[in-house]
Amino acid sequence: MNLSVALLELLHDLGFGRVEDLSVRDGQTVFDPPPRVVATLKMQAETPACEGPQLRDFSLKQSAVLLLLLIRQMGDGKIRVIQVRHGLPVTVEVERPVV
């Protein structure tokens, strides 16, 4: 499986939360070691679960495209945090070397 697709599926499955310490090597995500995934859960009265469309049923949203471009341009590095809402990246914290 393409690692970009694996990352997008991870974000989609997470829904709300964050992905921490994701390594990037040669402009590609690295899942060894795996990133830390922290889910944000809303405590409320139960509502019926609704099964949404699968990830492959959608065209890429701008935030997902921008994340993939950022990863490609990084070369080597580490993404400290990807904040996720509704299965999409909303903010990204990138570790940069001091120059």
N, C-alpha and C positions, 0 to 999 in steps of 0.2 A: 504494500500500500504506500502511496505517495505520502511523505511526511507532512506536506502542507495540508493534504486532505485529512490526515490523522489529527493535526492540530485543530482544524476547523470543526471536525466531528467532536473533539474533546470539548471545545467551547460550546457547541450546540447542546451536547449532552449535559454540561454543567448548568446552563441556563443563567444562574446568578451566582456570582462569587469571584474567585480570582485564581489565576495560575501563577505560581511563583517559581523562580530559579530555573527558567527554561534556557538551556544552552543552545547556542547557534554556532555552527561550524561550516565554513565555506558557503555562507548564505543559506544554510538549510537548518531546520530545527533538529535537535538531537534529543532523543528520549532515553538515553543511557548515560547518566542516571536519569530516572524519570523526574519530571517537575512535580512540585507539590501542588495539589489541587484542593482548594478550600471552598466549600459550598456555602452560600448564604441562604438560610432558610427563614421564611417568614412564618411566624407563629400566629395562626388565625384559625377561625372555625373552618372545618373541612368544607372544601368545595369539590364538586365532581372533577376528577382528572379528565382533562381532554387531551387526547392524543393528537399532537400537531403533525403537520406534514414532515416527512423525513428531510434531512439536509440536502439530499441530492435533488429534491423537488424545487429548489430555489436557485435563482441566479445570485451571484455573490453581491453582498451589500458593500458599499463604499468603505466602511470601516474594516471589513475583512480584507479587501483588496489592499488598503493602505498598510495593514499589518503584514501581509505577505511581501509587499514591496520593501518595507522597513527591514524585515528579516533578510531578504536578498541583499540589500545594500549594506547590512551590518558586516558581512564577511564572517568574522569570528567575534564572539562576545557573549553576553548574558542578558537576557530579559529578566529583570528582577520581579516585575509584577505585570500581569495583564488583568485589568478589571473587566468583568464580563457581566453584561445585562441583556436579558432576552436572548442569550446564546451568542451575542456579538461583542467584540472587543470595544470598549469605550475609552479606556486610557491605558497607556503602556509606559512603564518605567524601565529605562535601559541603562545598564551600567556602562560607563564610558571611561577610558583611561585618561589620566591627566596628561596634557601635552604642554 
